């Protein structure tokens, strides 16, 4: 057994958990970025995991698992409710991370673009003077991460690694403000593919916010600007306006879980307390107050006036955020079953520039 020391240090806002030899050499590493998210005015905390790495000659010894367990513990201690992992492999699945949080993928072809009316918005490459507008537009999104001006500025001034397409791209030079006259209505961040035979032929909307009409109106321009044959757009099932606008143009979509990521529940009762106002909207204050949530080891319990349903750590994620990979089968125990189908799933924000 190697004589290793577990260390924690910071690289900006990212917490780096490492296993180091006595010489100081790092042999395994996990990055943790703790982020607040907003879902219809309710806030909860997500621990974002990325940069998981083990030096080749030290692999297969459980070092990454050890660090991930430490990251989960750290997330819980810091008030985190959910873990979002950049990646989907056996290492994460063994820790009960699962595919969840469905999104609809629209694949827009050059032929499809012929159906689009010429948009009245003018896409303009982002410049530093647009920072205030960019921040304002994102802040109006009902499902989003908490981002400050500093977050946006650092995020735009760097190269970005997006898990869907392993490859870097410069954010600022691929971010466009969609303007009508002097007013900024929306923005889009485009990631061109640099993978082998797809290079120059396909691009994806890495992130968008603001007027959905403006975003749809800018799609023909994106094809012209990048010279691609296909554009990929992931849309939340809760974003009914953008879905409607794309469907109206005859575009179809395929639904799948949040691509390139897996999710783990860290503290179910705490999460539910934080989003209780969301429950109140759908159930009324009295019924929401009578809902009780418990978590003990791998058993997650929901109770309502003597009725009870229990889930394991995988199924609780699929219940709360939805899942295409495996749907939750709930027995009919009465009103509690009806209530859970009414309040779940809840939206999960698109990682976009938060992915790392």
N, C-alpha and C positions, 0 to 999 in steps of 0.2 A: 504494500500500500504506500503510495506516494505521501510524503510529508507536506501537506498543502495547508495554506492559510486562506480563509475566506475573508475578502476585503470588500468594502463599500466606499465608493468615491463618486463624485459628481463631474459630469461634463456638461456644463450649462444646466439645463433643466433635467437632463437624463441622469438617472441613478444607475451607475455601473456596478454590478455585482460580479466579482471575479474570484477565481481560485488561483492562487499564486504559489510558486515554489519559494523556498527560503531565499533563493537568489533574487527574487523579485519578478521572475519571468511569469507572465500570465499564461495559464494553460487552458482556461475555460472562462467564458464571459456571457453575461446576460444583461441586456439593457432594459430599463424600466422607466417609462415616461408617464407620470400621473396627470390625468387630464379631467377637468370637469366638463360634463355635457349637459345640455338642456333639451328636454323633450316637453314641448307645449308648456313651458314655464317652470317645470319641475327640474331640479338639478340633482345629478348623482355623479359619483366619481368612478372613472375607468382607469385601470392600470394597463398601459399599452406596452406590450413586450416585443422587442426586436433586437437585432444584432446578436442572436444566439450563436455561439461559436465555441468549438473545442479544437485545440491543436490536434492534428491528425494522429500522432502517436499516443495520444491520451484518450482517444475515443473508446466508447464501449465500457467505460468504468463508472458510468452514472454521474459524472460531474455536472453535466448540463441539467440533469434532473434535480440534483441537489441545489443548484443555483435557482432553478425555476421555483422550487418549493420555497426557497428563501424570498424570492420576489413575490410570491403569492402571500406569504406571511407579512412582508413589508407593506404590500398593498392594503391588506386588512388592517394593520396597525395604523396606517395613515388615513383610514376612513374610506378606503376604496370598496366598491360594491361589486364590480365586474372586472374580469380580465379579458383584454382583447389581444390575441396573439397574432403577430404577423407571420403566417405560415400555417400549414396543415400537414403534419407528419406524425409518425408513431410516437415520438417523444411527447408531443402535446396531447395526443389522444389518450396516452396512458395516464395523464394527469387530469383526465375527464374534460378536456377542451373539445368542443364539438362545432361542427358547421351549423350556423344558424343565421338569423336576421336576413330574410330573403330580399332580393332586389331584382328588378326586371331589366333585362339586357335588350336594348334596341340596337340592331345592326343596320345602320343606314348606308345604302349603296349609292354610287354615283347616279344610277338610274332612278333611284327613289328621289333624289334631289330635284329631278325635273318636275316633280309634283309641287315643289315648294314655291310659294309666291316670293318675289323679291322683297327682302326685309327692308324696313325703313330705318333700322338701326345702323350705326356706323361702328364697326369693331376697330378699336384703337389699341395698339400695343401699350401695355402698362408702363407707366413711368412713376417716379417717386411722388410726384404731385397728386397721384390718384389714391394714395394710401388711405386718406380719410374716407373717400367714397367707397373704397373696397371694404374697409372695416364696417362701415355703416350698412352696406348691402348684406354682408354676411350676418351681422347682428340681427337683422330682421327675419332670418330663417327660423322657423319654429322648432326645427330639429338640428342641433348644431353642437360643436365644441365651443367651450369658452376660449375665445382668442382675444388677446389684447393687441394694441398697435405694435408692441414689441414682438409678439408672436408672428404677426403678419410680415413685419419688416425682415426678421431673421429668416422666415420661411421663403420669402420671395427672393432673397439675396443669396440663395444657395442652389446647388444641384440637388435633385431629389431622386430618391430611390423608391419606386413604386412596386409593391410586391407582385402585381399582375403581370408586369413585363420586366423581368430582371434586367435593368439597365438604367443609367442615369439620364436625366434631362434637366436643362436649365429652366427654372420656374419662371423667372421674370420675363424672359424672352418668349415664353409660350403662354403668357397671361394676357387676356384682352378685355378691356372695358368696352361694354356695349352701350353706345351713347345715342341719344336723340337730341340733336343740337348740343347744348352744353351740359345736359343732364345725363348722369350715369345711371342706367337702368338695371344693369346686371354685369356679371363677369363670368368668363370661362377660362379654365386652365386646360390646355391641350397637351397631351403626351404623344408625340410621334413614335412609332415603333422603330427600334434599331436592331431587331432580331432577324438575322440572316435574310431569307427570301422575302420576309415581310417588310423589310426596310423601304420606306418611302411609299408603301402601298396601303397602310392602315394607320389610323390614329385613334385615340380615345379621349373622351372628356374626363380628365382626372378629377375635376371639381367644377361645380357651378353654383351660382346663387343669384337671386334677384328675379326680375321679370321673366316668366316662362315664355311669354310671347317673344320677347327680345332674343332669348336663347335659341328658340326654334328659327326665328328669322335670320340668325347668324350662321346657321348650318351650311347653306350654300357657299358662303364666304369661306368657311373653314376648309371645304373641299378645294376651293380655288387656291387658297393660301398655301395649303400643304400638298396639293396635287395628289391626294390619296384616292383610293378606290372604295374605301369603307371607313365609316366612323362608328365607334362604339360608345354608347351612352347607357350608363346604369342609372336606373330611376327607382326610388323607393315606392313601394305599393301605396304608401301614404301620400305621395306627391301626385294626387289625382289630376291636378291641372296639367302638368307636363305629360302625363300619360294620355290624357284626353287630346291634347294638341297633336301628339305624335300619332295616336290612333286615327284621328280625323284625317290625317294625310295618308292613311292606308298602311301604316307601319305596324308590324306585329312584334311581339316580344316573347322572350323565354324567361321564366323565373327560376332563380337559383339562389342558394345561400350566399351571404356576403363573400365575394371572391377573394382568395388569397389570405383568408383569416379564419381563426377559430376562436370560440368564446367559452369562458368558464365563469360560473357563478362563485363569487367570493363571500358575500354576505347578503343572503336573500331577505331576511327580516329588515335589515337596515335599508336596503334598496326600496322595499315596499313602503316603509315609513316615509321615505323621501318623495315617493311618487303618489302618496295617498291623495293629494289634491286632484290628481288625474283620475283616480278611482272615484272620488266624490262627484266629478263631472258626469261620469257614466252611470253611477249607481245611486247617487244621492248621499248626503252626509251620514245618515243613520246606518245604511247598509255598509258603507265604507268603514265606519267605525267598528262594526261588529266583525269585520274580517280580521283574523289572527294569522300571523305568519311565524313559523318556527324552523330552525335549522339545527340538526344535531348529527355530526359526522356526515354520512352520505344520505341522510334522510331529510327531505324538505317537506314540511307540512303546512297545509292551508286549512283553516277551520272557520266555520260559519254556523252559529246557532246549533251546535251539536253535530253538524255534518263535517266530515273530514276527508281530505284527499292527500295522498303522499306520493312523492316523486323522488327519483334518485338524482344525482348531480348532473347527469347528462340530460335527463328529461325536463328538469326544471329550467334549463337554458332554453330548450326547445319550446316549452310552454310560454315563457316570458317574452321571448324575442321571435318566436316562430321558427319553423324549419321546413325546408323542402326535402332534405336528406331523410328525415324520419319524423313523421307527424306524431303528435302526442295523442294517445288513445285514453280518454277519460271515461271511467264508469259513471253512469248516471246515479248520483247520490242525492238528487233533488236540486234545490235552488242554488247550492254551491257550484254545481257543474255549469248551470246557466250563467252565473256570475263570472266564473273564470273565462268562459268563452266570450263574454262581453268585454272584459277589461284587458285580455291578452289576445294576441301579442301586442307589445308596445313597439314603437319605432326605435331603431338604432341608427345613430348618425353615420353617414358615409365617411370613412377615414380621410379620403382626399389627401391634403397636405399634412395630415397628422400621421399618416403611415410612415413607419421607419423600420 
